Amino acid sequence: MRPHTPSHRRTAPRTRRRLALGLAGALTAAGALTVTAQAAPGEDAPAAAPSGASGPYLYLGWGNPPDAAAFMAETGTEQLTMAFILSDGGCSPAWDGQRPLEGGQDQQTIEAIQAAGGDVTPSIGGWSGNKLGEACGSAEELAGAYQQVIDAYGLDSIDIDIEASEVESEEVRQRVIDALKIVKDRNEGIKVYVTFGTAPSGPIEPGQDLINKGAAAGLDVDGWTVMPFDFGDGTTDMAAATKSAVDGLAGRVADAYGISEAEAYAKSGFSSMNGHTDVEGEVVSAADFLEMVDYAKEHNLARVSFWAVNRDRACEGGGSPGDSCSGIDQQEWEFSKILAGYGS
């Protein structure tokens, strides 16, 4: 994902108080709201989604981000992915490489989400800025940086969004895999997602290598996640391209780990982009995204997300897409409502 601008053991993952909603909605392609009632007295409540399974990206760096708690209440969203954790110039994590983990707006937002019963997955990396995978000199040091993020907020999941020069280096790819193995070993129950680019047919060479290295290291990644957009090849059917990309991803995961197709899909996922992408003429409509989420449900995918909540609304006066709007005809928070409750 990209903005348009630039040791100890936890004995168990922290249990969150889940947001109690009377209605959970999902928009159909026609815009109608399908509602599911909360469990009646005496019935079992719906199971909470695994941490990180369905958190759209929220970025505080631009684009008029919504108040997180109000957004959750309006849309039924229970999970958010917060972007981006980068290097502060050395092997220490900071929001956008500048803001400390504690004491600022980022911590306040995370605490507000958690107080509302929500779940937060920080995204470490992204397209721009200095990456921890490159700044840290060893896997142990990198794992320590990841651990700082986990400990700062009592997290149940992290997302490693590995792009640009970080993903292009084989040495750094190995360091990231080895660091995540350390994190997994030290944090019982932690969910780890690894997000990277793709072709419509599935992961390209760096992504393939990450999966192979993960399997060789015995790293149990909870969701290998591709970003099926910015193809630059004239792709117009983004739903079909997303499905084929994830099919290719699941095949790679199955082969590398020696697991069944069904098991591989359950370790795979995607993170789309709502509305106009960064490539001229490439558009993900709400109908496309609904089709993608239906596909994800059919295949029991580990993670579904999109970039970004900030853009999940039409542009005022039909303006150009950007940091705060999608550039398509849509209802406010339409993509978020489609995704809400996924994995529960």
Contacts in CASP RR format, 6 or more apart in sequence:
PFRMAT RR
TARGET T0000
AUTHOR 0000-0000-0000
METHOD contacts of the structure
MODEL  1
MRPHTPSHRRTAPRTRRRLALGLAGALTAAGALTVTAQAAPGEDAPAAAP
SGASGPYLYLGWGNPPDAAAFMAETGTEQLTMAFILSDGGCSPAWDGQRP
LEGGQDQQTIEAIQAAGGDVTPSIGGWSGNKLGEACGSAEELAGAYQQVI
DAYGLDSIDIDIEASEVESEEVRQRVIDALKIVKDRNEGIKVYVTFGTAP
SGPIEPGQDLINKGAAAGLDVDGWTVMPFDFGDGTTDMAAATKSAVDGLA
GRVADAYGISEAEAYAKSGFSSMNGHTDVEGEVVSAADFLEMVDYAKEHN
LARVSFWAVNRDRACEGGGSPGDSCSGIDQQEWEFSKILAGYGS
1 57 0 8 1.000
1 83 0 8 1.000
1 84 0 8 1.000
1 123 0 8 1.000
1 126 0 8 1.000
1 127 0 8 1.000
1 161 0 8 1.000
1 163 0 8 1.000
1 195 0 8 1.000
1 227 0 8 1.000
1 271 0 8 1.000
1 273 0 8 1.000
1 307 0 8 1.000
1 308 0 8 1.000
2 126 0 8 1.000
2 127 0 8 1.000
2 128 0 8 1.000
2 163 0 8 1.000
2 278 0 8 1.000
2 307 0 8 1.000
3 59 0 8 1.000
3 61 0 8 1.000
3 62 0 8 1.000
3 83 0 8 1.000
3 84 0 8 1.000
3 127 0 8 1.000
3 128 0 8 1.000
3 323 0 8 1.000
4 62 0 8 1.000
4 278 0 8 1.000
4 322 0 8 1.000
4 323 0 8 1.000
5 62 0 8 1.000
5 128 0 8 1.000
5 323 0 8 1.000
6 128 0 8 1.000
6 129 0 8 1.000
7 143 0 8 1.000
7 144 0 8 1.000
7 147 0 8 1.000
7 182 0 8 1.000
7 186 0 8 1.000
8 186 0 8 1.000
9 186 0 8 1.000
9 187 0 8 1.000
9 188 0 8 1.000
10 150 0 8 1.000
10 186 0 8 1.000
10 187 0 8 1.000
10 188 0 8 1.000
10 190 0 8 1.000
11 188 0 8 1.000
12 188 0 8 1.000
12 189 0 8 1.000
13 51 0 8 1.000
13 156 0 8 1.000
13 187 0 8 1.000
13 188 0 8 1.000
13 189 0 8 1.000
13 190 0 8 1.000
13 191 0 8 1.000
14 154 0 8 1.000
14 155 0 8 1.000
14 156 0 8 1.000
16 48 0 8 1.000
16 51 0 8 1.000
16 114 0 8 1.000
16 117 0 8 1.000
16 118 0 8 1.000
16 119 0 8 1.000
16 156 0 8 1.000
17 117 0 8 1.000
18 48 0 8 1.000
18 78 0 8 1.000
18 117 0 8 1.000
18 118 0 8 1.000
19 72 0 8 1.000
19 73 0 8 1.000
19 76 0 8 1.000
19 78 0 8 1.000
19 116 0 8 1.000
19 117 0 8 1.000
19 118 0 8 1.000
20 38 0 8 1.000
21 38 0 8 1.000
21 73 0 8 1.000
21 76 0 8 1.000
22 37 0 8 1.000
22 38 0 8 1.000
23 35 0 8 1.000
23 36 0 8 1.000
23 37 0 8 1.000
23 38 0 8 1.000
24 35 0 8 1.000
24 36 0 8 1.000
24 38 0 8 1.000
24 76 0 8 1.000
24 340 0 8 1.000
24 341 0 8 1.000
24 344 0 8 1.000
25 33 0 8 1.000
25 34 0 8 1.000
25 35 0 8 1.000
25 36 0 8 1.000
25 76 0 8 1.000
25 337 0 8 1.000
25 340 0 8 1.000
26 33 0 8 1.000
26 34 0 8 1.000
26 290 0 8 1.000
26 293 0 8 1.000
26 337 0 8 1.000
26 338 0 8 1.000
26 340 0 8 1.000
26 341 0 8 1.000
27 33 0 8 1.000
27 34 0 8 1.000
27 286 0 8 1.000
27 290 0 8 1.000
27 331 0 8 1.000
27 334 0 8 1.000
27 337 0 8 1.000
27 338 0 8 1.000
28 34 0 8 1.000
28 290 0 8 1.000
29 286 0 8 1.000
29 287 0 8 1.000
29 290 0 8 1.000
29 291 0 8 1.000
31 286 0 8 1.000
31 331 0 8 1.000
31 334 0 8 1.000
33 337 0 8 1.000
38 45 0 8 1.000
39 45 0 8 1.000
39 46 0 8 1.000
46 344 0 8 1.000
47 344 0 8 1.000
48 78 0 8 1.000
48 344 0 8 1.000
49 78 0 8 1.000
49 79 0 8 1.000
49 341 0 8 1.000
49 342 0 8 1.000
49 343 0 8 1.000
49 344 0 8 1.000
50 157 0 8 1.000
50 191 0 8 1.000
50 222 0 8 1.000
50 302 0 8 1.000
50 343 0 8 1.000
51 79 0 8 1.000
51 119 0 8 1.000
51 121 0 8 1.000
51 155 0 8 1.000
51 156 0 8 1.000
51 157 0 8 1.000
51 191 0 8 1.000
52 79 0 8 1.000
52 81 0 8 1.000
52 119 0 8 1.000
52 121 0 8 1.000
52 156 0 8 1.000
52 157 0 8 1.000
52 159 0 8 1.000
52 191 0 8 1.000
52 193 0 8 1.000
52 303 0 8 1.000
53 79 0 8 1.000
53 302 0 8 1.000
53 303 0 8 1.000
53 304 0 8 1.000
53 342 0 8 1.000
53 343 0 8 1.000
54 78 0 8 1.000
54 79 0 8 1.000
54 303 0 8 1.000
54 304 0 8 1.000
54 305 0 8 1.000
54 339 0 8 1.000
54 340 0 8 1.000
54 341 0 8 1.000
54 342 0 8 1.000
54 343 0 8 1.000
55 77 0 8 1.000
55 79 0 8 1.000
55 80 0 8 1.000
55 81 0 8 1.000
55 119 0 8 1.000
55 121 0 8 1.000
55 305 0 8 1.000
55 339 0 8 1.000
56 77 0 8 1.000
56 80 0 8 1.000
56 81 0 8 1.000
56 305 0 8 1.000
56 306 0 8 1.000
56 307 0 8 1.000
56 308 0 8 1.000
56 309 0 8 1.000
56 312 0 8 1.000
56 335 0 8 1.000
56 336 0 8 1.000
56 339 0 8 1.000
57 80 0 8 1.000
57 81 0 8 1.000
57 82 0 8 1.000
57 83 0 8 1.000
57 123 0 8 1.000
57 271 0 8 1.000
57 305 0 8 1.000
57 306 0 8 1.000
57 307 0 8 1.000
57 308 0 8 1.000
57 309 0 8 1.000
58 65 0 8 1.000
58 66 0 8 1.000
58 68 0 8 1.000
58 80 0 8 1.000
58 81 0 8 1.000
58 82 0 8 1.000
58 83 0 8 1.000
58 109 0 8 1.000
58 308 0 8 1.000
58 309 0 8 1.000
58 310 0 8 1.000
59 65 0 8 1.000
59 82 0 8 1.000
59 83 0 8 1.000
59 84 0 8 1.000
59 308 0 8 1.000
59 309 0 8 1.000
59 310 0 8 1.000
60 82 0 8 1.000
60 95 0 8 1.000
60 105 0 8 1.000
60 106 0 8 1.000
60 109 0 8 1.000
61 96 0 8 1.000
62 310 0 8 1.000
62 323 0 8 1.000
62 324 0 8 1.000
63 310 0 8 1.000
63 311 0 8 1.000
63 322 0 8 1.000
63 323 0 8 1.000
63 324 0 8 1.000
64 310 0 8 1.000
64 323 0 8 1.000
64 324 0 8 1.000
65 309 0 8 1.000
65 310 0 8 1.000
66 309 0 8 1.000
66 310 0 8 1.000
67 112 0 8 1.000
68 80 0 8 1.000
68 109 0 8 1.000
68 112 0 8 1.000
68 113 0 8 1.000
68 116 0 8 1.000
69 112 0 8 1.000
69 113 0 8 1.000
69 115 0 8 1.000
69 116 0 8 1.000
71 77 0 8 1.000
71 309 0 8 1.000
71 333 0 8 1.000
71 336 0 8 1.000
72 78 0 8 1.000
72 80 0 8 1.000
72 113 0 8 1.000
72 116 0 8 1.000
72 118 0 8 1.000
73 116 0 8 1.000
74 333 0 8 1.000
75 333 0 8 1.000
75 336 0 8 1.000
75 337 0 8 1.000
75 340 0 8 1.000
76 336 0 8 1.000
76 337 0 8 1.000
76 340 0 8 1.000
76 341 0 8 1.000
77 336 0 8 1.000
77 339 0 8 1.000
77 340 0 8 1.000
77 341 0 8 1.000
78 117 0 8 1.000
78 118 0 8 1.000
78 119 0 8 1.000
78 340 0 8 1.000
78 341 0 8 1.000
78 344 0 8 1.000
79 118 0 8 1.000
79 119 0 8 1.000
79 120 0 8 1.000
79 121 0 8 1.000
80 113 0 8 1.000
80 118 0 8 1.000
80 119 0 8 1.000
80 120 0 8 1.000
80 121 0 8 1.000
80 309 0 8 1.000
81 120 0 8 1.000
81 121 0 8 1.000
81 122 0 8 1.000
81 123 0 8 1.000
81 159 0 8 1.000
81 305 0 8 1.000
82 106 0 8 1.000
82 109 0 8 1.000
82 110 0 8 1.000
82 120 0 8 1.000
82 121 0 8 1.000
82 122 0 8 1.000
82 123 0 8 1.000
83 122 0 8 1.000
83 123 0 8 1.000
83 126 0 8 1.000
83 161 0 8 1.000
83 308 0 8 1.000
84 95 0 8 1.000
84 96 0 8 1.000
84 123 0 8 1.000
84 124 0 8 1.000
84 125 0 8 1.000
84 126 0 8 1.000
84 161 0 8 1.000
85 93 0 8 1.000
85 94 0 8 1.000
85 95 0 8 1.000
85 97 0 8 1.000
85 122 0 8 1.000
85 123 0 8 1.000
85 124 0 8 1.000
85 125 0 8 1.000
85 132 0 8 1.000
85 149 0 8 1.000
86 93 0 8 1.000
86 94 0 8 1.000
86 95 0 8 1.000
86 96 0 8 1.000
86 97 0 8 1.000
86 124 0 8 1.000
86 125 0 8 1.000
86 126 0 8 1.000
86 129 0 8 1.000
86 130 0 8 1.000
86 131 0 8 1.000
86 132 0 8 1.000
87 93 0 8 1.000
87 94 0 8 1.000
87 97 0 8 1.000
87 129 0 8 1.000
87 130 0 8 1.000
87 131 0 8 1.000
87 132 0 8 1.000
87 133 0 8 1.000
87 134 0 8 1.000
87 135 0 8 1.000
87 136 0 8 1.000
88 94 0 8 1.000
88 97 0 8 1.000
88 98 0 8 1.000
89 97 0 8 1.000
89 130 0 8 1.000
89 135 0 8 1.000
90 130 0 8 1.000
90 135 0 8 1.000
90 136 0 8 1.000
91 132 0 8 1.000
91 135 0 8 1.000
91 136 0 8 1.000
91 137 0 8 1.000
91 141 0 8 1.000
91 142 0 8 1.000
91 145 0 8 1.000
92 145 0 8 1.000
92 148 0 8 1.000
93 101 0 8 1.000
93 124 0 8 1.000
93 132 0 8 1.000
93 145 0 8 1.000
93 146 0 8 1.000
93 148 0 8 1.000
93 149 0 8 1.000
94 100 0 8 1.000
94 101 0 8 1.000
95 101 0 8 1.000
95 106 0 8 1.000
97 129 0 8 1.000
97 130 0 8 1.000
99 105 0 8 1.000
99 106 0 8 1.000
101 107 0 8 1.000
101 148 0 8 1.000
101 149 0 8 1.000
101 152 0 8 1.000
101 153 0 8 1.000
102 152 0 8 1.000
107 152 0 8 1.000
107 153 0 8 1.000
110 120 0 8 1.000
110 153 0 8 1.000
111 153 0 8 1.000
113 119 0 8 1.000
113 120 0 8 1.000
114 120 0 8 1.000
114 153 0 8 1.000
119 156 0 8 1.000
119 157 0 8 1.000
120 153 0 8 1.000
120 155 0 8 1.000
121 155 0 8 1.000
121 157 0 8 1.000
121 158 0 8 1.000
121 159 0 8 1.000
121 191 0 8 1.000
121 193 0 8 1.000
122 149 0 8 1.000
122 153 0 8 1.000
122 155 0 8 1.000
122 158 0 8 1.000
122 159 0 8 1.000
123 159 0 8 1.000
123 160 0 8 1.000
123 161 0 8 1.000
123 195 0 8 1.000
124 132 0 8 1.000
124 146 0 8 1.000
124 149 0 8 1.000
124 158 0 8 1.000
124 159 0 8 1.000
124 160 0 8 1.000
124 161 0 8 1.000
125 131 0 8 1.000
125 132 0 8 1.000
125 160 0 8 1.000
125 161 0 8 1.000
125 162 0 8 1.000
125 163 0 8 1.000
125 166 0 8 1.000
126 161 0 8 1.000
126 162 0 8 1.000
126 163 0 8 1.000
126 164 0 8 1.000
127 163 0 8 1.000
127 164 0 8 1.000
128 164 0 8 1.000
131 162 0 8 1.000
131 164 0 8 1.000
131 165 0 8 1.000
131 166 0 8 1.000
131 172 0 8 1.000
132 142 0 8 1.000
132 145 0 8 1.000
132 146 0 8 1.000
133 142 0 8 1.000
133 166 0 8 1.000
133 172 0 8 1.000
133 175 0 8 1.000
133 176 0 8 1.000
133 179 0 8 1.000
134 165 0 8 1.000
134 166 0 8 1.000
134 169 0 8 1.000
134 172 0 8 1.000
136 142 0 8 1.000
136 145 0 8 1.000
136 175 0 8 1.000
136 179 0 8 1.000
137 175 0 8 1.000
138 175 0 8 1.000
139 174 0 8 1.000
139 175 0 8 1.000
139 178 0 8 1.000
139 179 0 8 1.000
139 181 0 8 1.000
139 182 0 8 1.000
140 179 0 8 1.000
140 182 0 8 1.000
142 175 0 8 1.000
142 176 0 8 1.000
142 178 0 8 1.000
142 179 0 8 1.000
143 178 0 8 1.000
143 179 0 8 1.000
143 180 0 8 1.000
143 182 0 8 1.000
143 183 0 8 1.000
143 186 0 8 1.000
144 179 0 8 1.000
144 182 0 8 1.000
146 158 0 8 1.000
146 179 0 8 1.000
146 180 0 8 1.000
146 183 0 8 1.000
147 183 0 8 1.000
147 186 0 8 1.000
147 187 0 8 1.000
149 155 0 8 1.000
149 158 0 8 1.000
150 158 0 8 1.000
150 183 0 8 1.000
150 187 0 8 1.000
150 190 0 8 1.000
155 190 0 8 1.000
156 189 0 8 1.000
156 190 0 8 1.000
156 191 0 8 1.000
157 190 0 8 1.000
157 191 0 8 1.000
157 192 0 8 1.000
157 193 0 8 1.000
157 222 0 8 1.000
158 183 0 8 1.000
158 190 0 8 1.000
158 191 0 8 1.000
158 192 0 8 1.000
158 193 0 8 1.000
159 193 0 8 1.000
159 194 0 8 1.000
159 195 0 8 1.000
159 225 0 8 1.000
160 176 0 8 1.000
160 180 0 8 1.000
160 192 0 8 1.000
160 193 0 8 1.000
160 194 0 8 1.000
160 195 0 8 1.000
161 195 0 8 1.000
161 196 0 8 1.000
162 173 0 8 1.000
162 176 0 8 1.000
162 194 0 8 1.000
162 195 0 8 1.000
162 196 0 8 1.000
162 210 0 8 1.000
163 196 0 8 1.000
163 197 0 8 1.000
165 172 0 8 1.000
166 172 0 8 1.000
166 176 0 8 1.000
167 173 0 8 1.000
167 196 0 8 1.000
167 197 0 8 1.000
167 206 0 8 1.000
167 207 0 8 1.000
167 210 0 8 1.000
168 206 0 8 1.000
170 209 0 8 1.000
173 206 0 8 1.000
173 209 0 8 1.000
173 210 0 8 1.000
173 213 0 8 1.000
174 213 0 8 1.000
176 194 0 8 1.000
176 210 0 8 1.000
177 210 0 8 1.000
177 213 0 8 1.000
177 214 0 8 1.000
177 217 0 8 1.000
177 219 0 8 1.000
178 217 0 8 1.000
180 192 0 8 1.000
180 194 0 8 1.000
180 219 0 8 1.000
180 221 0 8 1.000
181 214 0 8 1.000
181 217 0 8 1.000
181 218 0 8 1.000
181 219 0 8 1.000
183 190 0 8 1.000
183 192 0 8 1.000
184 190 0 8 1.000
184 192 0 8 1.000
184 219 0 8 1.000
184 220 0 8 1.000
191 222 0 8 1.000
192 219 0 8 1.000
192 220 0 8 1.000
192 221 0 8 1.000
192 222 0 8 1.000
192 223 0 8 1.000
193 221 0 8 1.000
193 222 0 8 1.000
193 223 0 8 1.000
193 224 0 8 1.000
193 225 0 8 1.000
193 302 0 8 1.000
193 303 0 8 1.000
194 210 0 8 1.000
194 221 0 8 1.000
194 223 0 8 1.000
194 224 0 8 1.000
194 225 0 8 1.000
195 225 0 8 1.000
195 226 0 8 1.000
195 227 0 8 1.000
195 271 0 8 1.000
196 203 0 8 1.000
196 206 0 8 1.000
196 207 0 8 1.000
196 210 0 8 1.000
196 225 0 8 1.000
196 226 0 8 1.000
196 227 0 8 1.000
197 203 0 8 1.000
197 204 0 8 1.000
197 207 0 8 1.000
197 226 0 8 1.000
197 227 0 8 1.000
198 204 0 8 1.000
198 207 0 8 1.000
198 226 0 8 1.000
198 227 0 8 1.000
198 228 0 8 1.000
198 245 0 8 1.000
198 249 0 8 1.000
199 231 0 8 1.000
199 245 0 8 1.000
200 228 0 8 1.000
200 231 0 8 1.000
200 233 0 8 1.000
200 235 0 8 1.000
200 241 0 8 1.000
200 244 0 8 1.000
200 245 0 8 1.000
201 244 0 8 1.000
201 245 0 8 1.000
201 248 0 8 1.000
202 226 0 8 1.000
202 244 0 8 1.000
202 245 0 8 1.000
202 246 0 8 1.000
202 247 0 8 1.000
202 248 0 8 1.000
202 249 0 8 1.000
202 252 0 8 1.000
203 210 0 8 1.000
203 211 0 8 1.000
203 226 0 8 1.000
203 248 0 8 1.000
203 249 0 8 1.000
203 252 0 8 1.000
208 252 0 8 1.000
210 224 0 8 1.000
211 224 0 8 1.000
211 252 0 8 1.000
211 253 0 8 1.000
211 256 0 8 1.000
212 256 0 8 1.000
213 219 0 8 1.000
214 221 0 8 1.000
214 256 0 8 1.000
215 256 0 8 1.000
215 257 0 8 1.000
215 258 0 8 1.000
221 267 0 8 1.000
222 267 0 8 1.000
222 302 0 8 1.000
222 303 0 8 1.000
223 267 0 8 1.000
223 268 0 8 1.000
223 269 0 8 1.000
223 302 0 8 1.000
223 303 0 8 1.000
224 249 0 8 1.000
224 253 0 8 1.000
224 267 0 8 1.000
224 268 0 8 1.000
224 269 0 8 1.000
224 302 0 8 1.000
225 268 0 8 1.000
225 269 0 8 1.000
225 270 0 8 1.000
225 271 0 8 1.000
225 302 0 8 1.000
225 303 0 8 1.000
225 305 0 8 1.000
226 245 0 8 1.000
226 246 0 8 1.000
226 249 0 8 1.000
226 268 0 8 1.000
226 269 0 8 1.000
226 270 0 8 1.000
226 271 0 8 1.000
227 270 0 8 1.000
227 271 0 8 1.000
227 272 0 8 1.000
227 273 0 8 1.000
227 307 0 8 1.000
228 238 0 8 1.000
228 241 0 8 1.000
228 242 0 8 1.000
228 245 0 8 1.000
228 246 0 8 1.000
228 270 0 8 1.000
228 272 0 8 1.000
229 238 0 8 1.000
229 272 0 8 1.000
229 273 0 8 1.000
229 277 0 8 1.000
229 278 0 8 1.000
229 279 0 8 1.000
229 282 0 8 1.000
229 284 0 8 1.000
230 273 0 8 1.000
230 277 0 8 1.000
230 278 0 8 1.000
230 279 0 8 1.000
230 282 0 8 1.000
231 241 0 8 1.000
231 279 0 8 1.000
231 282 0 8 1.000
232 279 0 8 1.000
232 282 0 8 1.000
234 279 0 8 1.000
234 281 0 8 1.000
234 282 0 8 1.000
235 241 0 8 1.000
235 282 0 8 1.000
236 281 0 8 1.000
236 282 0 8 1.000
238 272 0 8 1.000
238 282 0 8 1.000
238 283 0 8 1.000
238 284 0 8 1.000
238 285 0 8 1.000
238 288 0 8 1.000
239 287 0 8 1.000
239 288 0 8 1.000
239 289 0 8 1.000
239 291 0 8 1.000
239 292 0 8 1.000
239 295 0 8 1.000
242 270 0 8 1.000
242 272 0 8 1.000
242 288 0 8 1.000
242 292 0 8 1.000
242 295 0 8 1.000
243 292 0 8 1.000
243 295 0 8 1.000
245 270 0 8 1.000
246 265 0 8 1.000
246 268 0 8 1.000
246 269 0 8 1.000
246 270 0 8 1.000
246 295 0 8 1.000
246 299 0 8 1.000
246 301 0 8 1.000
249 268 0 8 1.000
249 269 0 8 1.000
249 270 0 8 1.000
250 261 0 8 1.000
250 264 0 8 1.000
250 265 0 8 1.000
250 267 0 8 1.000
250 268 0 8 1.000
250 299 0 8 1.000
251 261 0 8 1.000
251 264 0 8 1.000
253 259 0 8 1.000
253 264 0 8 1.000
253 267 0 8 1.000
253 268 0 8 1.000
254 260 0 8 1.000
254 261 0 8 1.000
254 263 0 8 1.000
254 264 0 8 1.000
257 263 0 8 1.000
257 264 0 8 1.000
257 267 0 8 1.000
259 267 0 8 1.000
262 300 0 8 1.000
265 299 0 8 1.000
265 300 0 8 1.000
265 301 0 8 1.000
266 299 0 8 1.000
266 300 0 8 1.000
266 301 0 8 1.000
266 302 0 8 1.000
267 302 0 8 1.000
268 299 0 8 1.000
268 301 0 8 1.000
268 302 0 8 1.000
269 296 0 8 1.000
269 301 0 8 1.000
269 302 0 8 1.000
269 303 0 8 1.000
269 304 0 8 1.000
270 292 0 8 1.000
270 296 0 8 1.000
270 301 0 8 1.000
270 303 0 8 1.000
270 304 0 8 1.000
270 305 0 8 1.000
271 303 0 8 1.000
271 304 0 8 1.000
271 305 0 8 1.000
271 306 0 8 1.000
271 307 0 8 1.000
272 284 0 8 1.000
272 289 0 8 1.000
272 292 0 8 1.000
272 305 0 8 1.000
272 306 0 8 1.000
272 307 0 8 1.000
273 284 0 8 1.000
273 306 0 8 1.000
273 307 0 8 1.000
273 308 0 8 1.000
274 284 0 8 1.000
274 286 0 8 1.000
274 289 0 8 1.000
274 306 0 8 1.000
274 307 0 8 1.000
274 308 0 8 1.000
274 311 0 8 1.000
274 312 0 8 1.000
274 326 0 8 1.000
274 330 0 8 1.000
274 335 0 8 1.000
275 283 0 8 1.000
275 284 0 8 1.000
275 285 0 8 1.000
275 311 0 8 1.000
275 321 0 8 1.000
275 326 0 8 1.000
275 327 0 8 1.000
275 328 0 8 1.000
275 330 0 8 1.000
276 282 0 8 1.000
276 283 0 8 1.000
276 321 0 8 1.000
276 322 0 8 1.000
276 326 0 8 1.000
276 327 0 8 1.000
276 328 0 8 1.000
277 283 0 8 1.000
277 284 0 8 1.000
283 328 0 8 1.000
284 306 0 8 1.000
285 328 0 8 1.000
285 330 0 8 1.000
286 328 0 8 1.000
286 330 0 8 1.000
286 331 0 8 1.000
286 334 0 8 1.000
286 335 0 8 1.000
286 338 0 8 1.000
289 306 0 8 1.000
289 335 0 8 1.000
289 338 0 8 1.000
289 339 0 8 1.000
290 338 0 8 1.000
292 304 0 8 1.000
293 304 0 8 1.000
293 338 0 8 1.000
293 339 0 8 1.000
293 342 0 8 1.000
296 304 0 8 1.000
296 342 0 8 1.000
297 342 0 8 1.000
297 343 0 8 1.000
304 339 0 8 1.000
304 342 0 8 1.000
305 339 0 8 1.000
306 335 0 8 1.000
306 339 0 8 1.000
309 333 0 8 1.000
309 336 0 8 1.000
310 323 0 8 1.000
310 324 0 8 1.000
311 321 0 8 1.000
311 322 0 8 1.000
311 323 0 8 1.000
311 324 0 8 1.000
311 325 0 8 1.000
311 326 0 8 1.000
312 326 0 8 1.000
312 330 0 8 1.000
312 332 0 8 1.000
312 333 0 8 1.000
312 334 0 8 1.000
312 335 0 8 1.000
312 336 0 8 1.000
313 324 0 8 1.000
313 325 0 8 1.000
313 326 0 8 1.000
313 330 0 8 1.000
313 332 0 8 1.000
313 333 0 8 1.000
314 325 0 8 1.000
314 326 0 8 1.000
314 327 0 8 1.000
314 328 0 8 1.000
314 329 0 8 1.000
314 330 0 8 1.000
314 331 0 8 1.000
314 332 0 8 1.000
315 321 0 8 1.000
315 322 0 8 1.000
315 325 0 8 1.000
315 326 0 8 1.000
315 327 0 8 1.000
316 325 0 8 1.000
318 327 0 8 1.000
319 325 0 8 1.000
319 327 0 8 1.000
320 327 0 8 1.000
321 327 0 8 1.000
321 328 0 8 1.000
326 335 0 8 1.000
END
